[in-house]
């Protein structure tokens, strides 16, 4: 499903870019980059926490705590969404700190997604905790992008698209996904938990949720920082340029995504068996295999990326997205060359070390975006993003060598 989501995302971006044009596509991309950050208090860590707690409660037959955790997650999603709505109204219409015209007018529509995203996350975490990860990921990973692409296509080829209607389509697709996730949830929920009264351990859940939110904050912020900085300090066209370049560069890292899905259990088994030779061989061979696939894709994008962008997105994008694409592709090639450094740390009990590397990468990204975006636009943001990727991999590669005792990378 993760692999299928990448071409679906590309098709959606192509459709939006062609029908909206660079300015409106940039406005749309900026607001859609804001949504996951605003949703972090609701979604950040909730899925992981629920998966862990529900798995424990279901195994022990503690259905009252299961129901309490589910009720608390729903209450948290709805109450925090209402708080965010209230803060937005105060800052936008009360003291006028947040603009309400131009692209910022789209934010009031996008905020409607927040409670739905929170409730969808709760459904996902509970179903995973019950031991059905594929069913948990199906609505959000596959159904929602397909619905969005289908509705966007229908609107585009009938009445026409603009940034406003594109955001509304996303709201509708998330709402429809919530309906499907709810049906799946009710079909899969344990019968033992239906009639019991909920029991609550709010203090333990709250203290456990905080580090999960911090982890999500670092990852989400780093992923969206380039788009957000461009939206705040550059033009909408530059936001569109970076979004198009990002879509292309994702294909370079596709092979590493596949490798991570395949080798993660083998890493755990080799580490538990204390077989460092096998772990080293897994690391090197997987990195070499991923890089052997990524390099031709990267070279194709570097030498023919302008033509590909022109064919897919339109000539107006090839002029502004080609150089950022080259820069991002170089960063992703480094990413693939180093191999599964993040997975190696996480699967060997060194996830705190991985978090430190992520924090450093965010700081590098933030500093370079602040320094380069105002004068260089999408090119500066691409340099910042690629630099953070390279620094992150170099630091994590060193930590793998120190903590795990093997040398990562394809070399």
C-alpha positions in Angstrom: 0.0 0.0 0.0 2.9 2.4 0.8 4.3 1.7 -2.7 0.9 2.3 -4.4 0.5 5.6 -2.6 3.5 7.1 -4.3 2.2 7.0 -7.9 -1.2 7.9 -6.7 0.3 11.0 -5.0 2.2 11.8 -8.2 -1.0 11.5 -10.3 -2.8 13.8 -7.9 0.0 16.4 -8.0 0.1 16.3 -11.8 -3.7 16.9 -12.0 -3.6 19.7 -9.5 -0.5 21.3 -11.0 -2.0 21.4 -14.5 -5.5 22.6 -13.6 -4.5 25.1 -10.9 -1.3 26.6 -12.3 1.8 27.4 -10.3 0.3 30.2 -8.1 -2.9 28.3 -7.0 -1.1 25.0 -6.8 1.5 26.7 -4.5 -1.3 28.0 -2.3 -2.9 24.6 -2.1 0.4 22.9 -1.3 1.2 25.4 1.5 -2.1 24.9 3.3 -1.9 21.1 2.9 1.6 21.2 4.4 0.2 23.2 7.4 -2.5 20.6 8.1 -0.3 17.8 9.5 1.5 20.3 11.7 -1.7 21.7 13.1 -3.0 18.1 13.6 0.1 17.0 15.6 -1.5 17.6 19.0 -4.3 15.3 17.9 -2.6 12.7 15.7 1.0 12.8 16.8 1.8 9.7 18.8 -1.9 8.7 19.2 -1.6 5.8 16.8 1.5 4.4 18.3 0.2 4.7 21.8 -3.1 3.1 21.0 -1.5 0.3 19.1 0.8 -0.5 22.1 -1.9 -0.2 24.7 -4.7 -2.0 22.8 -2.3 -4.9 22.0 -1.5 -5.2 25.7 -5.1 -4.9 26.9 -6.5 -7.3 24.3 -3.9 -9.9 25.1 -4.6 -9.7 28.9 -8.4 -9.5 28.3 -8.6 -6.1 30.1 -11.5 -4.8 27.9 -12.6 -2.1 30.3 -9.2 -0.4 29.8 -9.4 -1.0 26.1 -12.7 0.8 26.0 -11.5 3.6 28.2 -8.4 4.2 25.9 -10.7 4.3 22.9 -13.1 6.8 24.5 -10.2 8.9 25.8 -8.7 9.0 22.2 -12.0 10.1 20.7 -12.5 12.8 23.4 -8.9 14.0 22.9 -9.3 14.3 19.1 -12.6 16.3 19.4 -11.7 18.5 22.3 -8.3 19.5 20.9 -9.8 20.1 17.5 -12.3 22.5 19.1 -9.4 24.3 20.9 -7.5 24.7 17.6 -10.7 26.1 16.0 -11.1 28.6 18.8 -7.5 29.7 18.7 -7.7 30.2 15.0 -10.9 32.3 15.3 -9.3 34.5 18.0 -6.0 35.0 16.1 -7.6 35.4 12.7 -10.8 37.4 13.4 -10.2 38.7 16.9 -6.7 40.2 17.1 -6.0 39.7 13.3 -2.6 38.1 13.6 -3.4 35.4 11.1 -4.4 36.8 7.6 -7.8 35.8 6.2 -7.2 36.7 2.6 -5.4 35.0 -0.3 -4.1 31.6 0.5 -4.8 32.0 4.2 -8.5 32.0 3.4 -8.1 28.3 2.6 -7.0 27.5 6.1 -10.5 27.8 7.6 -11.7 25.0 5.2 -8.7 22.8 5.8 -9.2 23.0 9.6 -12.4 20.9 9.1 -10.1 17.9 8.5 -8.6 18.0 12.0 -11.2 16.1 14.0 -11.6 13.6 11.2 -7.8 13.0 11.0 -7.7 12.5 14.8 -10.6 10.0 14.8 -9.1 8.2 11.8 -5.8 8.0 13.7 -7.6 6.5 16.7 -9.3 3.9 14.4 -5.9 3.1 12.8 -4.1 2.6 16.2 -6.9 0.4 17.6 -7.1 -1.9 14.6 -3.3 -2.3 14.5 -3.3 -3.1 18.2 -5.8 -5.8 17.5 -3.3 -7.4 15.2 -4.6 -6.3 11.8 -2.1 -3.7 10.4 -3.1 -4.1 6.7 -6.8 -3.4 7.5 -5.7 -0.4 9.6 -3.7 1.2 6.8 -6.2 0.5 4.0 -8.5 3.5 4.5 -5.8 6.2 4.9 -3.0 4.8 2.8 -5.0 3.6 -0.3 -8.7 4.4 -0.2 -8.4 8.1 0.8 -5.8 9.0 -1.9 -7.9 7.1 -4.6 -11.1 8.9 -3.6 -9.3 12.3 -3.6 -7.8 11.6 -7.1 -11.2 10.4 -8.4 -13.2 13.3 -7.1 -10.5 15.8 -8.2 -10.6 14.4 -11.7 -14.4 14.6 -11.8 -14.4 18.2 -10.7 -11.5 19.2 -12.9 -13.0 17.8 -16.1 -16.6 19.1 -15.4 -16.8 22.4 -13.6 -13.1 23.1 -13.2 -10.7 23.2 -10.3 -9.4 26.0 -8.2 -7.5 26.0 -4.9 -10.7 26.4 -2.9 -12.5 23.5 -4.5 -9.3 21.3 -4.2 -9.2 21.8 -0.4 -12.9 21.0 -0.2 -12.2 17.8 -2.1 -9.6 16.8 0.5 -12.1 17.5 3.3 -14.7 15.3 1.6 -12.2 12.5 0.9 -11.1 12.5 4.6 -14.7 12.4 5.7 -15.5 9.5 3.4 -12.4 7.7 4.6 -13.5 8.2 8.2 -16.9 6.5 7.3 -15.1 3.5 5.8 -12.6 3.3 8.7 -15.6 3.4 11.1 -17.3 0.5 9.3 -14.1 -1.6 9.4 -13.6 -0.7 13.0 -17.1 -1.8 14.1 -16.8 -5.1 12.1 -13.4 -5.9 13.8 -14.0 -4.7 17.3 -14.0 -7.5 20.0 -17.4 -8.5 21.2 -16.1 -8.6 24.7 -15.5 -4.8 24.7 -19.0 -3.8 23.5 -20.9 -3.8 26.8 -18.2 -3.2 29.3 -17.8 0.1 31.1 -14.6 2.1 30.3 -11.8 2.3 32.8 -9.3 5.2 32.5 -5.6 5.5 33.2 -5.3 9.1 32.0 -2.1 9.9 33.9 -0.1 7.0 32.4 -1.6 7.6 28.9 -0.8 11.3 29.1 2.8 10.8 30.1 3.3 8.2 27.4 1.8 10.4 24.7 4.2 13.3 25.2 7.4 11.6 23.8 5.4 10.1 20.9 4.1 13.6 20.0 7.7 15.0 20.1 8.9 12.2 17.8 6.1 13.0 15.4 6.8 16.7 15.6 10.4 16.3 14.6 9.6 14.1 11.6 6.6 16.0 10.4 8.3 19.4 10.8 11.4 18.3 8.9 9.3 16.9 6.1 7.2 20.1 5.6 9.8 22.8 6.5 10.8 23.6 3.0 7.3 24.2 1.8 6.3 26.1 4.9 9.3 28.4 4.7 8.6 29.1 1.1 5.0 29.8 1.8 5.9 32.3 4.5 9.0 34.0 2.9 8.7 33.5 -0.8 6.1 33.3 -3.6 3.3 30.8 -4.2 5.0 29.8 -7.5 8.2 28.8 -5.6 6.1 26.6 -3.2 4.7 24.9 -6.3 8.2 24.5 -7.8 9.5 22.7 -4.7 6.3 20.5 -4.4 6.8 19.3 -8.0 10.5 18.6 -7.4 9.7 16.7 -4.2 7.3 14.4 -6.1 10.0 13.5 -8.6 12.7 12.9 -5.9 10.5 10.5 -4.0 11.0 7.9 -6.8 14.7 7.8 -6.1 14.1 6.7 -2.5 11.4 4.2 -3.5 13.9 1.3 -3.5 15.0 2.1 0.0 11.4 2.1 1.2 11.0 -1.4 -0.3 14.3 -2.6 1.3 13.2 -1.2 4.8 9.9 -3.2 4.6 11.7 -6.4 3.7 14.8 -6.4 5.9 13.5 -5.0 9.2 12.5 -8.4 10.8 15.8 -9.9 9.6 17.7 -7.1 11.3 16.0 -7.8 14.6 16.7 -11.6 14.3 20.3 -11.1 13.4 20.8 -8.6 16.3 19.1 -10.9 18.8 21.3 -13.7 17.7 24.3 -11.5 18.1 25.3 -12.4 14.5 27.2 -9.2 13.6 28.6 -10.7 10.4 25.0 -11.4 9.2 23.9 -7.9 10.3 26.8 -6.3 8.4 26.0 -8.4 5.3 22.3 -7.5 5.4 23.1 -3.8 5.8 25.6 -3.7 2.9 23.8 -5.9 0.5 20.5 -4.2 1.0 22.1 -0.7 0.6 23.8 -1.9 -2.6 20.6 -3.3 -4.0 18.6 -0.2 -3.2 21.3 2.1 -4.7 21.6 0.0 -7.8 17.9 0.7 -8.5 18.0 4.3 -7.3 21.1 5.5 -9.3 19.6 5.0 -12.8 16.4 6.7 -11.7 18.4 9.5 -10.2 20.5 9.9 -13.3 17.4 9.9 -15.5 15.9 12.7 -13.4 19.1 14.7 -13.4 19.7 14.6 -17.2 16.1 14.5 -18.5 14.2 15.9 -15.5 13.3 19.1 -17.3 11.6 17.2 -20.2 9.8 14.9 -17.8 8.5 17.8 -15.7 7.4 19.5 -18.9 5.5 16.5 -20.1 3.8 15.7 -16.8 3.3 19.0 -15.2 3.7 21.5 -18.0 6.4 23.8 -19.4 5.8 26.5 -16.8 7.0 24.1 -14.1 10.1 22.8 -15.9 11.7 26.3 -15.7 11.2 26.6 -11.9 11.3 23.0 -10.7 14.2 21.4 -12.6 17.1 22.8 -10.5 15.4 22.0 -7.2 14.7 18.5 -8.5 18.4 17.9 -9.3 19.4 19.1 -5.8 16.8 16.9 -4.1 17.7 13.9 -6.2 21.3 14.2 -5.1 20.2 14.3 -1.5 18.0 11.2 -2.0 20.9 9.4 -3.6 23.0 10.0 -0.5 20.0 8.8 1.5 19.8 5.5 -0.4 23.6 5.0 -0.4 23.8 5.0 3.4 21.1 2.4 3.5 18.7 1.6 6.4 20.5 3.6 9.1 17.3 4.7 10.8 15.9 1.2 10.8 19.2 -0.3 12.0 19.1 2.0 15.1 15.4 1.5 15.7 15.4 -2.3 15.3 18.4 -2.7 17.6 17.0 -0.7 20.5 18.8 2.6 19.7 15.7 4.7 18.7 16.8 7.5 21.1 20.0 7.9 19.1 17.9 8.1 15.9 15.8 10.8 17.5 19.0 12.9 18.2 20.0 12.6 14.6 16.5 13.8 13.5 16.7 16.8 15.8 20.1 17.8 14.4 18.7 17.4 10.8 15.8 19.7 11.7 18.1 22.3 13.0 20.3 22.2 9.9 17.2 22.4 7.7 15.7 25.3 9.7 18.9 27.3 9.6 19.5 26.8 5.9 15.9 27.6 5.0 16.1 30.8 7.1 19.3 31.8 5.4 18.6 30.7 1.8 14.9 30.8 1.1 14.3 34.6 1.1 16.9 35.1 -1.7 17.0 31.8 -3.5 13.4 30.5 -3.3 12.8 26.9 -4.1 16.5 26.3 -4.9 17.4 27.5 -1.4 14.8 25.3 0.2 16.0 22.3 -1.9 19.6 22.9 -0.7 18.3 23.0 2.9 16.3 19.8 2.6 19.1 17.9 0.8 21.7 19.1 3.3 19.6 18.0 6.2 19.2 14.5 4.6 22.9 14.2 4.1 23.7 15.3 7.6 21.1 13.0 9.1 22.5 10.0 7.2 26.1 10.8 8.1 25.2 11.2 11.8 23.1 8.1 11.9 25.7 6.1 10.0 28.3 7.1 12.6 25.9 6.1 15.4 25.2 2.8 13.8 29.0 2.2 13.7 29.4 3.2 17.4 26.3 1.6 18.9 25.6 -1.4 16.7 29.2 -2.2 15.7 28.7 -2.4 11.9 29.5 -0.1 9.0 26.4 0.9 7.1 26.3 2.1 3.5 26.7 0.5 0.1 30.5 0.9 0.2 
